[in-house]
Amino acid sequence: MRYTVLLVPEPEAGGFVAYVPALGVTTQGNSVEHAMARAK
């Protein structure tokens, strides 16, 4: 299945937050790639 992932930069934390609205999941990572991997 495919889900939409919203990536939001977090300048203060130095990374990105990844939201998966359809699943109610929120995670974070140091880079876009890291945040996307954690969202999977």
Backbone bond lengths (Angstrom), bond angles and torsions (degrees), N, CA, C in turn:
res aa  C-N    CA-C-N  psi(-1)  N-CA   C-N-CA  omega(-1)  CA-C   N-CA-C  phi
1 M - - - 1.455 - - 1.528 108.91 -
2 R 1.302 115.36 154.04 1.461 121.50 177.75 1.518 109.59 -116.55
3 Y 1.319 114.82 140.07 1.457 121.36 178.76 1.519 109.15 -130.96
4 T 1.300 115.87 152.42 1.455 121.54 175.13 1.522 108.97 -78.49
5 V 1.331 115.69 132.65 1.459 121.83 176.48 1.520 107.57 -117.24
6 L 1.322 116.52 124.69 1.459 121.85 177.12 1.512 108.35 -99.00
7 L 1.333 116.61 122.90 1.466 121.90 179.47 1.519 109.32 -104.86
8 V 1.315 115.59 128.64 1.463 121.35 -179.08 1.526 108.02 -125.18
9 P 1.342 117.52 122.78 1.464 118.89 177.51 1.521 111.38 -67.40
10 E 1.301 115.87 142.15 1.462 122.90 177.39 1.523 107.94 -119.24
11 P 1.341 118.06 85.75 1.463 120.95 -175.57 1.527 113.73 -58.95
12 E 1.314 117.56 -36.43 1.466 120.33 -178.83 1.521 111.60 -68.61
13 A 1.328 116.45 -36.89 1.463 120.84 -178.67 1.530 111.33 -89.14
14 G 1.337 116.54 -15.72 1.460 120.00 178.93 1.505 114.01 75.82
15 G 1.315 118.40 35.52 1.461 120.88 179.82 1.512 110.90 -158.31
16 F 1.323 115.56 -151.65 1.451 122.31 -178.49 1.515 110.23 -134.87
17 V 1.330 115.17 147.18 1.463 121.49 172.39 1.517 106.58 -105.66
18 A 1.324 117.06 134.80 1.456 123.00 178.31 1.526 108.82 -113.50
19 Y 1.330 115.73 123.45 1.464 122.42 177.62 1.519 108.82 -110.14
20 V 1.333 116.53 134.72 1.463 122.44 172.78 1.531 105.38 -117.87
21 P 1.340 116.38 88.33 1.467 120.10 -172.99 1.531 114.69 -56.86
22 A 1.326 118.22 -38.00 1.469 120.91 -177.41 1.518 112.40 -64.39
23 L 1.332 116.42 -26.04 1.466 120.61 -178.38 1.521 112.72 -106.48
24 G 1.332 116.73 -9.90 1.457 120.26 -176.94 1.515 112.50 70.47
25 V 1.335 116.35 29.38 1.465 121.86 -176.54 1.524 110.23 -102.76
26 T 1.310 116.39 137.35 1.457 123.35 174.04 1.512 107.88 -131.61
27 T 1.336 116.19 133.50 1.456 121.26 176.94 1.514 108.39 -146.39
28 Q 1.315 116.96 178.80 1.460 120.01 -179.22 1.518 110.06 -144.49
29 G 1.339 114.93 165.04 1.455 120.40 177.68 1.513 110.34 -158.62
30 N 1.319 116.00 163.74 1.461 121.69 -179.47 1.518 112.70 -74.73
31 S 1.340 117.10 -21.51 1.457 122.90 179.55 1.526 108.53 -139.83
32 V 1.326 116.20 170.89 1.469 120.42 177.01 1.523 109.03 -59.41
33 E 1.329 116.50 -45.88 1.470 121.08 -177.98 1.534 111.59 -61.15
34 H 1.331 115.46 -42.40 1.469 120.37 -179.74 1.529 110.62 -66.06
35 A 1.326 117.25 -43.65 1.467 120.78 179.49 1.525 110.69 -63.99
36 M 1.340 117.41 -41.31 1.465 120.79 179.06 1.530 110.87 -65.74
37 A 1.313 117.54 -40.82 1.462 120.80 179.41 1.522 110.59 -62.83
38 R 1.314 116.87 -39.91 1.465 120.25 179.58 1.524 111.82 -70.87
39 A 1.342 117.06 -30.09 1.468 120.61 179.02 1.523 111.10 -70.62
40 K 1.315 117.42 -25.25 1.478 120.57 179.98 1.505 108.77 -70.97
